Every structure is written in C-alpha cells, then in structure tokens.
Amino acid sequence: MNATTSTTRATEIVLPGVVDPDGLHVRVRELPAPGAGQVLLRMEATGVSFAEQQMRLGKYYDQPPFPFVPGYDLVGTAVAVGTGVDPLLEGRRFAAVTKVGAWASHLVVEAADLVAVPDGVDSDAAETVLVNGVTAWQMMYRTAKVERGGTIVVLGANGGVGSTLVQLAKHAGIRVIGTASARHHDAVRALGAIDVVDYRDPDLYARLRELAPEGVDAVFDHVGGAGLRESWKLLRRGGALVNYGTAATKDEPGSGMLPVLKLFGRLMVWNALPNGRRAGFYNFWAGKRFRTATFRARLSEDLTQVLRLVGTGALRPQIAARVPLTEAAAALRLAESRTVLGKVVIVPQA
C-alpha cells in the first residue's frame, strides 16, 4: 500500500506549564508524515474535558511533562495513511481518544485506535459523546449494572458525563435524581431526570435521602472529597457507588496524587464491608497497558453503541459552545466557569 511522505503544516495549542487559560500558546509546526500503522487526521472537532482542566494545574494523573499539546479526544477526517494501513480510510471520519495532542488542526494517531463515525452523526455531536459517552456507558452498563426500574443519583447532571448518564438511564427505564445549579434544573429534567436538587443546597444529601428513603441503586460521583461518604450512605443494599473524579480537590495546592490515593483507600475499605454495597473508582484507561487489544475492542464496541443512540435520537449530545481552535483559552475558561450545560467543543478555524 502507498503511504504519503510529505509533511503537513499543523496549528497546535501548547500548555507550557501551570498557567491561567490565557497562558496557552499557539504554535505552527511541520508535522511528519504518518508512519507504519498510523493515520494523519484533520481535526473536525475536539473539546474541553475535566482532564484538561486538571492538566492545566499539573494535577492530572500520569500527564506528560510540560510543555505539551492537550486534547483528550477528537473527531477527524483521515487525510493520509502510513504503510500497512488501508488507503480506503482516506476521506472517512473517525473518532479517537488520545489523552493528549488533540488540540491541533492535524495530528497523527495509530490506525488501531480509530472508531468510525456514522455518516448521520455530525462531528461535533460525536465529539461531545466520545470520552463522555463511553465513560457514561461503561459506568452504567459495565460497572453499576443498574436494572430497569432502578433509581440512581447523578451528581453534576448538567455536565458532559452527567447529562449523558441521565439520558442513558432514561432510555433504560431507570429513575434519575440529579444535582445541578438552579439555572440548569429545567434542562436536566428535559433530559430525563425525575428530580433535580441544587448542588449548593446545604442540606443536599438530606434532600436526596428524602427523594429515595429506601436508598438508591447507584450513585455516580465525580466530586469526591468529604461528600463521598454521604454518597455512600445513599445506597441501598446491593447498590453501587461509582466515583470517577476528585473535583472537590481540583483547586487545592500540592500534588494531585494524594487526594486520589486517599480516595482509593477509602473506596477499598468500603468495598470490603459485608453490607452488600459496592464502591469503586472508574478508570477509563483500565487495561490499556497490559491488555491493549481488549481495551481497544471494548472502546470500539461501547462507542459504537453510544453513536448508534445519537443517530437514532435517543441520546442528544449537549453542546455548550463551539469555539475556534486558536481561541482555546476562551474555551477552557468557559468550561472551568461551571456555568455551562454539556461540553465545550473546539472546532477548526472559520
């Protein structure tokens, strides 16, 4: 098979260190041609997740040393392929999870990491449910395993993952109690939540217990911190606490690892208690290093299911805003403002 040998001029957003969003740099460089087993993608949509917000503070586990190009995932069109890659991939759209590097007009990725995007799904819609959608799907169906007729609590039901969880649960016949700021209550109800509580309410957990006095089947908690114990107390026997973040400690000084290690220890202790409840930390990258083929197959299978629901209209991607690549600083500020519903999407230049 033929492979391109030319270089491509790429615009990239660089995170130089622990800086405010305005400290991001824009650079243009020559990108080498894709190597064996690789594909050159032209970015159609990427976005801001909680991971980039933590990386900006140097607090994301296993992030690369500064400086680097952030960008956890993207949807792009294949414009060139390396040796050993089917040339028929050129011109087709794919989704990929990169962890870093996606805030760029072009980037090279492994062909094995690509998942095809259906023709009927827009690129920005697919981007919105990429990591967020797979995370929500796997937590719902592979981790919590809540059955039809059950009840769940979704903290941050207005966020990228939270809004997807609400919709997946509604589609599966599961009652949702969500938390969000008052301005988003109507929107969260429209997505499928039966009850919504203001996360700023000082009696938040008492309100949640009133809404489900016999306990809930699962709590999806991205906050961590002191409130995690209250989330655990909401569970009925057989219920599952699924933690997938430490937003409560995001702005605390010091290493980002200490809060995570404390959280792991607490979850392990709770999970060992003989009370019929489960607790665990969801890790998107579980199995990637030692079971790469299995990880890729699971990601492809789950993302395909999520994109299918987008295509049928059962899952409506929540796009908070579309921001041009060179204005990534504004996109990051908006995402960090905690005022948006859904995901801030970064798109190519107009």
PyMOL commands that set and color helices and strands:
alter all, ss='L'
color gray80, all
select helices_A, chain A and resi 21-23+50-56+87-89+111-113+123-128+131-144+160-171+182-191+204-211+227-233+247-249+257-272+292-312+325-336
alter helices_A, ss='H'
color red, helices_A
select strands_A, chain A and resi 8-14+25-31+38-48+73-81+93-97+106-110+115-116+151-154+175-180+195-198+216-221+235-243+278-281+319-324+343-347
alter strands_A, ss='S'
color yellow, strands_A
deselect
rebuild
show_as cartoon
